[in-house]
Amino acid sequence: MRSDRSTPPRGSHADGLDEAGFLSLTPERARVLLLVAARPTTYALVAITVLMLAALLSSGSSMTGTSGAIAAGWLVAHQVPLVIGKTSLGLLPLLPTGLLVWLSGRDCAQAVEPESSRAELGWIVGAALAGPLLVTAVCLAVAEDASGVVALQPPNTLAAFVWVGGLHLVAAAGGIASRNRRRLFTLLRLPDWAIAGTFGAGRSVLRLLACATAVVIVSFFAHWSRIGDTYQTAGNAVGAIGLTLLALAYLPNVVLAAVGVVVGSGAQFGDASIGVFSVVGGPIPAVPVMAAVPTGPAEGWWPVLLLIPAAVGVLGGLDIGRTSNDRAAAPWATLTSAGVATVVLVLLGAVAGGDLGTFGHMGLDLPIFAAVTFGWLAVAGYVGLMFARWFVVPIGAPVIDYDDDYFEDDHYDDDHDDDYDDGYHASDHYDEYDYDDEYDYDNDNYDDPDLDVELDGELVEEQDAIATSRAAGSYTIPDIIDAEVVEADLPESDPVDGR
């Protein structure tokens, strides 16, 4: 049996080279890894330094605490809780964190080659973690020294390393997965319904975030008259610009709070809270983006916002029905989509919340938020799945995944070689195989009566030996039969294939 594949079998010489090459590093590869380790860190430090210097110069503060301010800015960008004076700062802006994660993930994705080995991927992850962790160690030492000059208490060392390492690990994993998703799925060996559910969860999360952003923008313009009050404490143009930048940095936090509102669990802003059925007043930070938070009683039409998670769930179910073999009797992909989306949103909600000085805790009630979000996406998603199976996708129709090339035929040719013997059991292969070219004979000659073929053979072993071998339960092949084929003289008037 012939094989057209040129790739080496799994677990053989390729893996040996992969492991043996873990400690070998070419100069070109070292340069790429150095960029992965240093470039995002350098960009972040430059941006933080410029912002801190501008803030200190515009406020007329002393420059003695510049190093401590830069160290604090690095830790804040990585969601490390700080204590300034006696004020705890746990509610940190998400926009700088998102930009850092995106930069690190982009560089990791650019460093991945099409056929990267496990050792090379390990080098990329190690480089993505090495640079930020080194800078974090320096910033912790600087913050320790600066605590005697500025009102900055040294943060918890373990928490700092966990936050920085965890964020850049997520960035590296996301960058590698975005570059070669098929290889990732091959290594994980996920079933089809889990893959379809994962893609569905990503779409559901993006849709909920987009709808929540639209709600925040509409509420922001609806309360436009309150924005001027928030700029009264800015002082001058530089202060107004700084306040605007601060509001933009906290915009993702407000969007995630809006997600809690539209799903029905509500959001908490210290003593104040807001939901689709009730609003509890209380003091809120004087930041322009917080003007989008309503302060009055709940309007009668606000429960209409609950249609947003219902619509997102139905759309997710329709996507599952079009891109997977999920059936109404076994909606595993739908449940996977709802579960993964809920976990992602809960993690984002946990990062987006925290304590803010005298205002108290701000963010989502995570247990209620998780239960309500999963309920909307699972129940509404099942409805969408049923609709897709009954009206959109006929039962038995082929299912196509439009999101990734994972379900293409070449994937199964690569990943199921052990089960299908190199793919040579398909009937199309035998239909296309040209036996005439391989063995050089014509089937029509079998009908020619003038072609006389004689078979003269002699059996070396006696028949009794064969019978005795079978009776003993041994099916060993008997000795080779000595045979030869003798072709009779062919008539000169009827040649075969011109020979």
Secondary structure, DSSP 8 states (H G I E B T S, - for coil): ------S--TTSHHHHHHHHTTS---HHHHHHHHHHHHHHHHHHHHHHHHHHHHHHHHHT--GGGHHHHHHHHHHHHTT--EEETTEEE----SHHHHHHHHHHHHHHHHH--TT--HHHHHHHHHHHHHHHHHHHHHHHHHHHHHTTTSSEE---HHHHHHHHHHHHHHHHHHHHHHH-HHHHHHHHT--HHHHHHHHHHHHHHHHHHHHHHHHHHHHHHHTGGGHHHHTTTS-SHHHHHHHHHHHHHTHHHHHHHHHHHHHTS-EEETTEEE-SS-EE-------GGGGGS--S---TTGGGGGHHHHHHHHHHHHHHHHHS--BTTB-HHHHHHHHHHHHHHHHHHHHH-EEBGGG-EEE--HHHHHHHHHHHHHHHHHHHHHHIIIIIS-TT-----SS-GGGSHHHHHHH-HHHHGGGTT-HHHHHH--HHHHH---GGGGG-TT--EEEEEE-SS-HHHHHHHHHTT-----S--EEEEEE----TTS-STT-
